[in-house]
């Protein structure tokens, strides 16, 4: 004999329970996805936590685990790196932070010779003055290919992860990729502002949107100092190059000085004065 599920109370209960479990499962999936997304850092950044204690101390850690009466704070993502057990009641708050990723251990620091070669190559490729590229690198990273700023900028020309992604730079710590991408970005800014170096450098430092907002160099102390530092170094380099060129030109065009030889003393035969004799009186 057949029957309808809806006609049997037991099956109605079972169907309702299954719907509830299904909804709960979907809800758990959504919650787990949201929790995973909350712990996903921005490009080039990593998530860490600060455990603020009642005594005022702060313990930075990668993640935590709640045990019976204590909270275990793992100091890094590697479980074998160590942990600290803190009484849970002593923790006032857990603050989530995003900090820059450290440079890859395998990334070797570039030598000045390497940087010079990369600068000259990028200069020829993108038609940007090599002295300007050097001045930007000097101001940005001090020629340190592994440099990371507090805001997360990376490498020789201090590319932000978002900017590096737009430029197609996969590894901002790779000197060749960084210099090529940074020079290309600098070239685009110079074209955008009709070779106005101050505006281009301000946009490189603070972003094109800020230059557009203030119709020029934005009124930020950091940006003004940055623009002045780069232009001053660029002008100093150009002046030194011109001075050296003038000195070389003088050395090659001025006639060689001839060494003066002492004139030989002229020798003339001595003429003996004629003897005069007194006339003899007759």
ZIWOZI-V104921 format. One record per residue. SS is DSSP state (2 for helix, 1 for strand, 0 for the rest). PSI is psi in whole degrees, 0 to 359 (* if undefined). Layout:
# ZIWOZI-V104921
ss-><SS | SS>
psi-><PSI | PSI>
This chain:
# ZIWOZI-V104921
ss-><0 | 0 | 0 | 0 | 2 | 2 | 2 | 0 | 2 | 2 | 2 | 2 | 2 | 2 | 2 | 2 | 2 | 2 | 2 | 2 | 2 | 2 | 2 | 2 | 2 | 2 | 2 | 2 | 2 | 2 | 2 | 2 | 2 | 2 | 2 | 2 | 2 | 2 | 0 | 0 | 0 | 0 | 0 | 0 | 1 | 1 | 1 | 1 | 1 | 1 | 1 | 1 | 1 | 0 | 0 | 0 | 0 | 1 | 1 | 1 | 1 | 0 | 1 | 1 | 1 | 1 | 0 | 0 | 0 | 1 | 1 | 1 | 1 | 1 | 0 | 0 | 0 | 0 | 2 | 2 | 2 | 0 | 1 | 1 | 1 | 1 | 1 | 2 | 2 | 2 | 1 | 1 | 1 | 1 | 1 | 1 | 1 | 1 | 1 | 1 | 0 | 0 | 0 | 0 | 0 | 0 | 0 | 0 | 0 | 0 | 0 | 2 | 2 | 2 | 2 | 2 | 2 | 2 | 2 | 2 | 2 | 2 | 2 | 2 | 2 | 2 | 0 | 0 | 0 | 2 | 2 | 2 | 2 | 2 | 2 | 2 | 2 | 2 | 2 | 2 | 0 | 0 | 0 | 0 | 0 | 0 | 0 | 1 | 0 | 0 | 0 | 0 | 0 | 1 | 0 | 0 | 0 | 0 | 1 | 0 | 2 | 2 | 2 | 2 | 2 | 2 | 2 | 0 | 0 | 0 | 0 | 0 | 0 | 0 | 2 | 2 | 2 | 2 | 2 | 2 | 2 | 2 | 2 | 2 | 2 | 2 | 2 | 2 | 2 | 2 | 2 | 2 | 0 | 0 | 0 | 0 | 2 | 2 | 2 | 2 | 2 | 2 | 2 | 2 | 2 | 2 | 0 | 2 | 2 | 2 | 2 | 2 | 2 | 2 | 0 | 0 | 0 | 0 | 0 | 0 | 2 | 2 | 2 | 2 | 2 | 2 | 2 | 2 | 2 | 2 | 2 | 2 | 2 | 2 | 2 | 2 | 2 | 2 | 2 | 2 | 2 | 2 | 2 | 2 | 2 | 2 | 2 | 2 | 2 | 2 | 2 | 2 | 2 | 0 | 0 | 0 | 0 | 0 | 0 | 0 | 0 | 0 | 0 | 0 | 0 | 0 | 0 | 0 | 0 | 0 | 0 | 0 | 0 | 0 | 0 | 0 | 0 | 0 | 0 | 0 | 0 | 0>
psi-><129 | 161 | 158 | 140 | 323 | 339 | 346 | 119 | 321 | 315 | 328 | 320 | 316 | 318 | 318 | 320 | 320 | 319 | 319 | 315 | 321 | 314 | 318 | 320 | 316 | 321 | 320 | 321 | 316 | 316 | 319 | 320 | 318 | 320 | 321 | 319 | 324 | 330 | 4 | 124 | 163 | 163 | 133 | 3 | 166 | 151 | 130 | 169 | 146 | 118 | 112 | 121 | 165 | 329 | 3 | 348 | 156 | 133 | 115 | 135 | 167 | 319 | 170 | 161 | 126 | 123 | 192 | 103 | 349 | 160 | 123 | 121 | 113 | 125 | 341 | 176 | 340 | 116 | 333 | 2 | 347 | 162 | 167 | 129 | 124 | 133 | 129 | 325 | 344 | 351 | 119 | 317 | 159 | 113 | 129 | 133 | 158 | 125 | 156 | 143 | 141 | 154 | 148 | 141 | 332 | 348 | 114 | 141 | 138 | 142 | 167 | 326 | 318 | 315 | 318 | 316 | 317 | 321 | 313 | 321 | 313 | 325 | 314 | 323 | 321 | 4 | 50 | 137 | 125 | 329 | 326 | 319 | 316 | 319 | 323 | 315 | 318 | 317 | 326 | 311 | 354 | 32 | 27 | 109 | 350 | 13 | 142 | 126 | 163 | 335 | 354 | 3 | 146 | 147 | 189 | 313 | 16 | 63 | 130 | 147 | 321 | 318 | 318 | 320 | 319 | 328 | 354 | 18 | 113 | 324 | 102 | 345 | 352 | 115 | 317 | 314 | 319 | 312 | 319 | 312 | 318 | 320 | 320 | 319 | 318 | 320 | 316 | 322 | 321 | 320 | 319 | 322 | 27 | 46 | 22 | 102 | 320 | 315 | 320 | 317 | 323 | 320 | 324 | 324 | 314 | 347 | 142 | 330 | 328 | 322 | 319 | 322 | 320 | 6 | 43 | 199 | 122 | 154 | 50 | 132 | 318 | 317 | 317 | 317 | 321 | 312 | 315 | 321 | 316 | 314 | 321 | 316 | 320 | 314 | 322 | 318 | 317 | 318 | 317 | 322 | 318 | 318 | 316 | 323 | 320 | 318 | 320 | 322 | 319 | 318 | 329 | 335 | 338 | 136 | 148 | 137 | 131 | 138 | 127 | 130 | 145 | 134 | 134 | 139 | 129 | 133 | 124 | 144 | 138 | 135 | 118 | 133 | 139 | 140 | 132 | 134 | 140 | 142 | 145 | 128 | 138 | *>
